[in-house]
Amino acid sequence: MSLLAASLWTSLLAGLLLGLAGGLSPGPLTALVLGESLRGGSKAGLRVAMAPLVTDGPLILLALWVGELQGPWRIGLGLAGAGMLLYLAWGMWRSKPPEPGESSAEGALRRAVLTNLLNPHPYLFWLAIGGPMLATTPSKPGFLLGFFGALVGSKVVLALLADRARAWMSTRGYIWTLRALAAALVGLAIQFAAEAIGLMLG
């Protein structure tokens, strides 16, 4: 294997591992993928899964040029993100089972993009981990291909599984699944707010 090919595979594997970890880890976007898939079908869930392709480009550029996410920005993002998550949680909590065959993806991508932009963690990831790795990786295209392929691909799989689940889920199961996701979003909102308040007090 040539040195160029070895560098490509090394970068691709690093991106795949990081992307898979990010795609399957609990977080606002994962909860939103599941919730939107249950409420609006696979079309809505797939739109949410594509959100990192819209939001992460500017974050990567920021990470390559800025060394640290400063306190005031982190505080503002944390509080705004907490508010957005509470808003989404309220919508999920109040959701009713769709009529047979009903499916709506309206606004799903917009909600996902806004959620991701107000989430401090992608900024911190690209500034602390992804950015430095991208700057030093032997093959930047290989790393980005592996990362976004695994990140988006894993969320696409979650969206498709959730869409399949809504077909056999009982009305009661549907309601309580969405309420569990809403509770998870509330928990994340509390975490975001606590981190922001900790920075203010620190």
VEXROKOL-565477 format. One line per field, with one value per atom (N, C-alpha, C): y, x, z; atom name. Coordinates in steps of 0.2 Angstrom, whole numbers, plus 2048, in hexadecimal, padded with zeros to 3 digits. Layout:
VEXROKOL-565477
c2 [Y / ...]
c1 [X / ...]
c3 [Z / ...]
name [CA / ...]
END
This chain:
VEXROKOL-565477
c2 [7FA / 800 / 806 / 80B / 811 / 815 / 81A / 81F / 823 / 825 / 829 / 825 / 81F / 81B / 819 / 818 / 817 / 81D / 823 / 829 / 82A / 828 / 829 / 825 / 81E / 819 / 81B / 81E / 820 / 825 / 82A / 830 / 82E / 82A / 827 / 824 / 81F / 81B / 820 / 825 / 829 / 82D / 830 / 833 / 82F / 828 / 824 / 823 / 821 / 820 / 826 / 82C / 832 / 833 / 832 / 834 / 82F / 829 / 823 / 825 / 827 / 829 / 82E / 834 / 839 / 838 / 833 / 832 / 82E / 82A / 825 / 827 / 82D / 82F / 833 / 832 / 836 / 83D / 841 / 848 / 84B / 852 / 855 / 853 / 852 / 850 / 849 / 844 / 83E / 83D / 841 / 841 / 844 / 849 / 84C / 847 / 844 / 83F / 83A / 837 / 832 / 835 / 83B / 83E / 840 / 843 / 846 / 840 / 83A / 834 / 831 / 831 / 82F / 833 / 83A / 83E / 83F / 840 / 841 / 83C / 836 / 831 / 832 / 82D / 82D / 833 / 836 / 83C / 842 / 843 / 848 / 846 / 83F / 83D / 83E / 83C / 83D / 844 / 848 / 850 / 852 / 84F / 851 / 84E / 848 / 845 / 848 / 84C / 850 / 857 / 859 / 85F / 861 / 85C / 85D / 85F / 85D / 85F / 866 / 869 / 870 / 874 / 872 / 876 / 875 / 86F / 86E / 871 / 873 / 877 / 87D / 882 / 888 / 886 / 881 / 87F / 87D / 879 / 877 / 87D / 881 / 887 / 88B / 88C / 88F / 88C / 885 / 881 / 882 / 883 / 883 / 88A / 88F / 896 / 898 / 895 / 898 / 892 / 894 / 88F / 88D / 891 / 890 / 893 / 890 / 893 / 897 / 89D / 8A2 / 8A1 / 8A3 / 8A2 / 8A5 / 8AC / 8AF / 8AB / 8A9 / 8A5 / 89F / 89B / 895 / 896 / 89B / 89D / 89E / 8A2 / 8A4 / 89E / 89A / 894 / 88F / 88E / 88A / 88C / 892 / 894 / 894 / 896 / 896 / 88F / 88B / 884 / 880 / 882 / 880 / 882 / 888 / 88A / 887 / 886 / 882 / 87B / 878 / 871 / 870 / 875 / 875 / 876 / 87A / 87B / 875 / 872 / 86B / 866 / 866 / 861 / 862 / 868 / 86A / 867 / 868 / 866 / 85E / 85B / 854 / 851 / 854 / 852 / 852 / 858 / 859 / 855 / 851 / 84E / 849 / 848 / 843 / 83E / 838 / 833 / 835 / 834 / 836 / 832 / 834 / 830 / 82B / 825 / 820 / 823 / 822 / 825 / 82C / 830 / 837 / 837 / 83C / 83D / 845 / 848 / 84F / 850 / 853 / 854 / 85C / 860 / 867 / 86A / 86E / 871 / 86D / 866 / 862 / 864 / 865 / 867 / 86E / 872 / 879 / 878 / 874 / 873 / 870 / 86B / 867 / 86C / 870 / 875 / 87A / 87D / 881 / 87E / 878 / 874 / 873 / 871 / 870 / 876 / 87C / 882 / 885 / 883 / 886 / 881 / 87B / 876 / 878 / 879 / 87B / 875 / 86F / 869 / 868 / 869 / 869 / 86E / 874 / 879 / 876 / 874 / 871 / 86B / 867 / 861 / 863 / 868 / 86A / 86E / 872 / 876 / 872 / 86D / 869 / 862 / 85F / 859 / 858 / 85A / 859 / 85E / 864 / 869 / 867 / 866 / 864 / 85E / 859 / 853 / 854 / 858 / 85A / 85E / 862 / 866 / 861 / 85C / 858 / 851 / 850 / 849 / 849 / 843 / 842 / 844 / 842 / 843 / 847 / 84D / 851 / 84E / 84D / 84A / 844 / 83F / 839 / 839 / 83E / 83F / 841 / 846 / 849 / 844 / 840 / 83B / 836 / 834 / 82F / 831 / 838 / 83A / 83C / 83F / 841 / 83B / 836 / 830 / 82C / 82C / 828 / 82C / 832 / 836 / 837 / 838 / 839 / 832 / 82D / 826 / 823 / 824 / 821 / 824 / 82B / 82E / 82C / 82B / 828 / 822 / 81D / 817 / 817 / 81C / 81D / 820 / 824 / 827 / 821 / 81D / 818 / 813 / 811 / 80D / 810 / 816 / 819 / 81A / 81B / 81B / 814 / 80F / 808 / 807 / 809 / 808 / 80B / 811 / 815 / 811 / 80C / 808 / 803 / 800 / 7FB / 7FE / 804 / 806 / 808 / 806 / 808 / 80F / 812 / 819 / 81B / 816 / 818 / 818 / 813 / 812 / 818 / 81A / 820 / 826 / 827 / 82D / 82D / 827 / 827 / 827 / 825 / 825 / 82C / 830 / 837 / 83B / 839 / 83D / 83B / 835 / 833 / 837 / 838 / 83C / 843 / 846 / 84D / 84D / 848 / 849 / 849 / 845 / 845 / 84C / 84F / 856 / 85B / 85A / 85E / 85D / 857 / 856 / 859 / 859 / 85C / 863 / 866 / 86D / 86F / 86B / 86D / 86D / 868 / 867 / 86D / 86F / 875 / 87B / 87C / 882 / 882 / 87C / 87B / 87D / 87B / 87C / 884 / 887 / 88E / 892 / 890 / 893 / 892 / 88C / 88B / 88F / 891 / 895 / 89C / 89E / 8A5 / 8A6 / 8A1 / 8A1 / 8A0 / 89C / 89B / 8A1]
c1 [804 / 800 / 804 / 803 / 807 / 806 / 80A / 80A / 804 / 802 / 7FC / 7F6 / 7F5 / 7EF / 7EF / 7F5 / 7F5 / 7F2 / 7F4 / 7F2 / 7EB / 7E8 / 7E1 / 7DD / 7DF / 7DB / 7DC / 7E2 / 7E2 / 7DE / 7DD / 7D9 / 7D2 / 7D0 / 7C9 / 7C7 / 7CB / 7C9 / 7C8 / 7CD / 7CC / 7C6 / 7C4 / 7BE / 7B8 / 7B8 / 7B2 / 7B1 / 7B6 / 7B5 / 7B3 / 7B5 / 7B2 / 7AB / 7AA / 7A3 / 79E / 7A0 / 79C / 79A / 79F / 79E / 79A / 79A / 796 / 78F / 78E / 788 / 783 / 786 / 783 / 782 / 786 / 786 / 77F / 77D / 777 / 778 / 773 / 774 / 76E / 76E / 768 / 766 / 76B / 76A / 767 / 76A / 768 / 760 / 75F / 758 / 753 / 756 / 752 / 751 / 756 / 755 / 74F / 750 / 74B / 744 / 743 / 73D / 73A / 73D / 73B / 739 / 73D / 73B / 734 / 733 / 72D / 727 / 728 / 723 / 721 / 727 / 726 / 728 / 72A / 72D / 734 / 736 / 73D / 73F / 73B / 73D / 73F / 73B / 73D / 744 / 744 / 74A / 751 / 750 / 756 / 758 / 753 / 755 / 759 / 757 / 75A / 761 / 762 / 769 / 76E / 76B / 76F / 772 / 76F / 771 / 778 / 77C / 784 / 787 / 784 / 787 / 786 / 781 / 77F / 783 / 784 / 786 / 78E / 791 / 797 / 79D / 79B / 7A0 / 7A3 / 79E / 7A1 / 7A4 / 7A2 / 7A6 / 7AD / 7AE / 7B4 / 7B9 / 7B6 / 7BA / 7BC / 7B7 / 7B8 / 7BE / 7BD / 7C2 / 7C9 / 7CA / 7D0 / 7D4 / 7CF / 7D2 / 7D2 / 7CE / 7CD / 7CF / 7D3 / 7D6 / 7D2 / 7CD / 7C9 / 7C2 / 7BD / 7B6 / 7B6 / 7B5 / 7B6 / 7B0 / 7B1 / 7AC / 7A5 / 7A5 / 79E / 79A / 79E / 79B / 798 / 79C / 799 / 793 / 793 / 78E / 787 / 788 / 783 / 780 / 784 / 782 / 77F / 781 / 77E / 777 / 776 / 770 / 76B / 76D / 769 / 767 / 76C / 76B / 766 / 766 / 762 / 75B / 75A / 753 / 750 / 754 / 752 / 750 / 754 / 753 / 74C / 74B / 745 / 73F / 740 / 73A / 739 / 73E / 73D / 73A / 73C / 739 / 732 / 730 / 729 / 725 / 727 / 724 / 723 / 729 / 728 / 724 / 724 / 71F / 718 / 716 / 70F / 70D / 712 / 710 / 70B / 707 / 702 / 703 / 701 / 703 / 700 / 704 / 702 / 6FC / 6F8 / 6F3 / 6F7 / 6F3 / 6F6 / 6F9 / 6FF / 702 / 704 / 702 / 704 / 70C / 70E / 716 / 717 / 71B / 71D / 724 / 728 / 72F / 730 / 72A / 72B / 72F / 734 / 737 / 73C / 73D / 741 / 749 / 74B / 752 / 753 / 74F / 750 / 751 / 74C / 74D / 754 / 756 / 75C / 762 / 762 / 768 / 768 / 762 / 763 / 765 / 763 / 765 / 76C / 76F / 776 / 77A / 778 / 77C / 77C / 776 / 776 / 779 / 77B / 77E / 786 / 788 / 78F / 794 / 792 / 796 / 799 / 796 / 799 / 79F / 79E / 7A3 / 7A9 / 7A8 / 7AD / 7B1 / 7AD / 7B0 / 7B5 / 7B2 / 7B7 / 7BD / 7BC / 7C1 / 7C6 / 7C4 / 7C8 / 7CB / 7C7 / 7C9 / 7C9 / 7C3 / 7C3 / 7C7 / 7C7 / 7CC / 7D3 / 7D6 / 7DD / 7DE / 7DA / 7DB / 7DB / 7D6 / 7D5 / 7DC / 7DE / 7E4 / 7EA / 7EB / 7F1 / 7F0 / 7EA / 7E9 / 7EC / 7EF / 7F2 / 7EE / 7E7 / 7E2 / 7DC / 7DB / 7D5 / 7CF / 7CF / 7C9 / 7C7 / 7CC / 7CA / 7C7 / 7CA / 7C7 / 7C0 / 7BF / 7B8 / 7B3 / 7B5 / 7B1 / 7AF / 7B4 / 7B3 / 7AE / 7B0 / 7AC / 7A5 / 7A3 / 79D / 799 / 79C / 799 / 796 / 79A / 798 / 793 / 794 / 790 / 789 / 788 / 782 / 77F / 783 / 781 / 77E / 781 / 77E / 777 / 777 / 770 / 76B / 76D / 768 / 765 / 76A / 768 / 763 / 764 / 760 / 759 / 759 / 753 / 74F / 752 / 74E / 74B / 74F / 74D / 747 / 747 / 742 / 73B / 73C / 737 / 733 / 737 / 734 / 731 / 733 / 730 / 729 / 729 / 722 / 71C / 71E / 719 / 716 / 719 / 716 / 716 / 718 / 717 / 710 / 70E / 707 / 707 / 701 / 700 / 703 / 702 / 705 / 70D / 70F / 716 / 719 / 716 / 718 / 718 / 713 / 713 / 718 / 719 / 71E / 726 / 726 / 72D / 72F / 72A / 72C / 72D / 729 / 72A / 730 / 733 / 739 / 73F / 73E / 743 / 742 / 73C / 73B / 73F / 73E / 742 / 749 / 74C / 753 / 755 / 751 / 753 / 753 / 74E / 74E / 754 / 756 / 75D / 763 / 763 / 768 / 768 / 762 / 761 / 764 / 762 / 765 / 76D / 76F / 777 / 77A / 777 / 779 / 779 / 773 / 772 / 777 / 778 / 77D / 784 / 786 / 78D / 78E / 789 / 789 / 789 / 785 / 785 / 78C / 78E / 795 / 79A / 79A / 79F / 79E / 798 / 796 / 799 / 798 / 79A / 7A1 / 7A4 / 7AB / 7AF]
c3 [800 / 800 / 800 / 7FC / 7FB / 801 / 802 / 808 / 808 / 802 / 801 / 802 / 800 / 802 / 809 / 80C / 814 / 817 / 815 / 819 / 818 / 812 / 811 / 815 / 816 / 81A / 821 / 823 / 82A / 82C / 828 / 829 / 828 / 823 / 823 / 829 / 82C / 831 / 837 / 838 / 83E / 83D / 837 / 836 / 838 / 835 / 836 / 83E / 842 / 849 / 84D / 84B / 84E / 84C / 846 / 843 / 846 / 847 / 849 / 851 / 854 / 85B / 85C / 858 / 858 / 856 / 851 / 84E / 853 / 857 / 85B / 862 / 864 / 86B / 86C / 873 / 874 / 874 / 872 / 871 / 86E / 86D / 86A / 863 / 85F / 858 / 857 / 85B / 85C / 85E / 863 / 866 / 860 / 85D / 858 / 852 / 850 / 84A / 84C / 852 / 854 / 855 / 858 / 859 / 852 / 84E / 847 / 843 / 843 / 840 / 842 / 848 / 84B / 849 / 849 / 848 / 841 / 83D / 836 / 831 / 833 / 82F / 82D / 828 / 827 / 823 / 81F / 81C / 821 / 826 / 82B / 82F / 830 / 834 / 830 / 829 / 825 / 824 / 824 / 823 / 82A / 82F / 835 / 835 / 833 / 832 / 82E / 829 / 825 / 828 / 82E / 831 / 831 / 833 / 834 / 82E / 828 / 822 / 820 / 823 / 823 / 828 / 82E / 833 / 835 / 833 / 835 / 831 / 82B / 827 / 82A / 82C / 82F / 836 / 839 / 83F / 83E / 839 / 837 / 836 / 832 / 830 / 836 / 83B / 841 / 845 / 845 / 849 / 847 / 840 / 83D / 83E / 83F / 840 / 847 / 84C / 852 / 857 / 85C / 861 / 866 / 868 / 86E / 86D / 870 / 870 / 877 / 876 / 87C / 881 / 887 / 88C / 88A / 888 / 887 / 881 / 87C / 877 / 879 / 87D / 880 / 884 / 888 / 88D / 888 / 883 / 87F / 87B / 879 / 875 / 87A / 880 / 884 / 886 / 888 / 88A / 884 / 87E / 878 / 876 / 877 / 875 / 87A / 881 / 886 / 884 / 882 / 881 / 87A / 875 / 86F / 871 / 875 / 877 / 87B / 87F / 883 / 87F / 87A / 875 / 871 / 86F / 86B / 86F / 876 / 87A / 87B / 87C / 87D / 877 / 871 / 86B / 86B / 86D / 86D / 872 / 878 / 87D / 87B / 877 / 875 / 86F / 86C / 865 / 866 / 861 / 861 / 85C / 85C / 857 / 850 / 84B / 844 / 842 / 83D / 83A / 836 / 834 / 830 / 829 / 828 / 821 / 822 / 827 / 828 / 829 / 825 / 826 / 824 / 828 / 827 / 829 / 824 / 825 / 826 / 826 / 825 / 82B / 82A / 82F / 833 / 831 / 835 / 834 / 82E / 82D / 830 / 830 / 833 / 83B / 83E / 845 / 847 / 843 / 844 / 843 / 83E / 83D / 842 / 844 / 84A / 850 / 852 / 858 / 858 / 852 / 852 / 852 / 84F / 850 / 857 / 85B / 862 / 867 / 864 / 869 / 869 / 86F / 870 / 86F / 86F / 86F / 868 / 862 / 85C / 85B / 85E / 85E / 862 / 868 / 86C / 869 / 865 / 862 / 85D / 858 / 853 / 855 / 85B / 85D / 861 / 865 / 869 / 866 / 862 / 85F / 858 / 855 / 84D / 84A / 84C / 848 / 848 / 84E / 84F / 84B / 84B / 847 / 840 / 83E / 836 / 834 / 838 / 837 / 836 / 839 / 839 / 835 / 833 / 830 / 829 / 827 / 821 / 81B / 81C / 816 / 819 / 818 / 81A / 817 / 810 / 80D / 810 / 811 / 814 / 81B / 81F / 826 / 825 / 821 / 821 / 81E / 819 / 816 / 81B / 81F / 824 / 829 / 82C / 831 / 82F / 82A / 828 / 826 / 822 / 820 / 826 / 82B / 831 / 835 / 836 / 83A / 837 / 831 / 82E / 82D / 82A / 829 / 82F / 835 / 83B / 83D / 83C / 83D / 838 / 832 / 82D / 82F / 832 / 834 / 83A / 83E / 844 / 842 / 83D / 83A / 837 / 833 / 830 / 835 / 83A / 83F / 843 / 844 / 848 / 843 / 83D / 838 / 838 / 838 / 838 / 83E / 844 / 84B / 84B / 848 / 849 / 845 / 841 / 83D / 842 / 847 / 84B / 852 / 854 / 85A / 85C / 862 / 864 / 866 / 866 / 868 / 86E / 873 / 87A / 87A / 876 / 875 / 872 / 86C / 869 / 86D / 871 / 875 / 87A / 87E / 883 / 880 / 87A / 877 / 876 / 873 / 872 / 878 / 87D / 884 / 887 / 886 / 888 / 885 / 87E / 87A / 87C / 87E / 880 / 887 / 88B / 892 / 891 / 88C / 88A / 888 / 884 / 882 / 888 / 88C / 892 / 896 / 897 / 89B / 897 / 891 / 88D / 88E / 88E / 88F / 896 / 89B / 8A2 / 8A2 / 89E / 89E / 89A / 895 / 891 / 896 / 899 / 89D / 8A3 / 8A6 / 8AC / 8AA / 8A4 / 8A1 / 8A0 / 89E / 89C / 8A3 / 8A8 / 8AE / 8B2 / 8B1 / 8B4 / 8B1 / 8AB / 8A8 / 8AB / 8AB / 8AE / 8B5 / 8B9 / 8C0 / 8C1 / 8BC / 8BD / 8BB]
name [N / CA / C / N / CA / C / N / CA / C / N / CA / C / N / CA / C / N / CA / C / N / CA / C / N / CA / C / N / CA / C / N / CA / C / N / CA / C / N / CA / C / N / CA / C / N / CA / C / N / CA / C / N / CA / C / N / CA / C / N / CA / C / N / CA / C / N / CA / C / N / CA / C / N / CA / C / N / CA / C / N / CA / C / N / CA / C / N / CA / C / N / CA / C / N / CA / C / N / CA / C / N / CA / C / N / CA / C / N / CA / C / N / CA / C / N / CA / C / N / CA / C / N / CA / C / N / CA / C / N / CA / C / N / CA / C / N / CA / C / N / CA / C / N / CA / C / N / CA / C / N / CA / C / N / CA / C / N / CA / C / N / CA / C / N / CA / C / N / CA / C / N / CA / C / N / CA / C / N / CA / C / N / CA / C / N / CA / C / N / CA / C / N / CA / C / N / CA / C / N / CA / C / N / CA / C / N / CA / C / N / CA / C / N / CA / C / N / CA / C / N / CA / C / N / CA / C / N / CA / C / N / CA / C / N / CA / C / N / CA / C / N / CA / C / N / CA / C / N / CA / C / N / CA / C / N / CA / C / N / CA / C / N / CA / C / N / CA / C / N / CA / C / N / CA / C / N / CA / C / N / CA / C / N / CA / C / N / CA / C / N / CA / C / N / CA / C / N / CA / C / N / CA / C / N / CA / C / N / CA / C / N / CA / C / N / CA / C / N / CA / C / N / CA / C / N / CA / C / N / CA / C / N / CA / C / N / CA / C / N / CA / C / N / CA / C / N / CA / C / N / CA / C / N / CA / C / N / CA / C / N / CA / C / N / CA / C / N / CA / C / N / CA / C / N / CA / C / N / CA / C / N / CA / C / N / CA / C / N / CA / C / N / CA / C / N / CA / C / N / CA / C / N / CA / C / N / CA / C / N / CA / C / N / CA / C / N / CA / C / N / CA / C / N / CA / C / N / CA / C / N / CA / C / N / CA / C / N / CA / C / N / CA / C / N / CA / C / N / CA / C / N / CA / C / N / CA / C / N / CA / C / N / CA / C / N / CA / C / N / CA / C / N / CA / C / N / CA / C / N / CA / C / N / CA / C / N / CA / C / N / CA / C / N / CA / C / N / CA / C / N / CA / C / N / CA / C / N / CA / C / N / CA / C / N / CA / C / N / CA / C / N / CA / C / N / CA / C / N / CA / C / N / CA / C / N / CA / C / N / CA / C / N / CA / C / N / CA / C / N / CA / C / N / CA / C / N / CA / C / N / CA / C / N / CA / C / N / CA / C / N / CA / C / N / CA / C / N / CA / C / N / CA / C / N / CA / C / N / CA / C / N / CA / C / N / CA / C / N / CA / C / N / CA / C / N / CA / C / N / CA / C / N / CA / C / N / CA / C / N / CA / C / N / CA / C / N / CA / C / N / CA / C / N / CA / C / N / CA / C / N / CA / C / N / CA / C / N / CA / C / N / CA / C / N / CA / C / N / CA / C / N / CA / C / N / CA / C / N / CA / C / N / CA / C / N / CA / C / N / CA / C / N / CA / C / N / CA / C / N / CA / C / N / CA / C / N / CA / C / N / CA / C / N / CA / C]
END
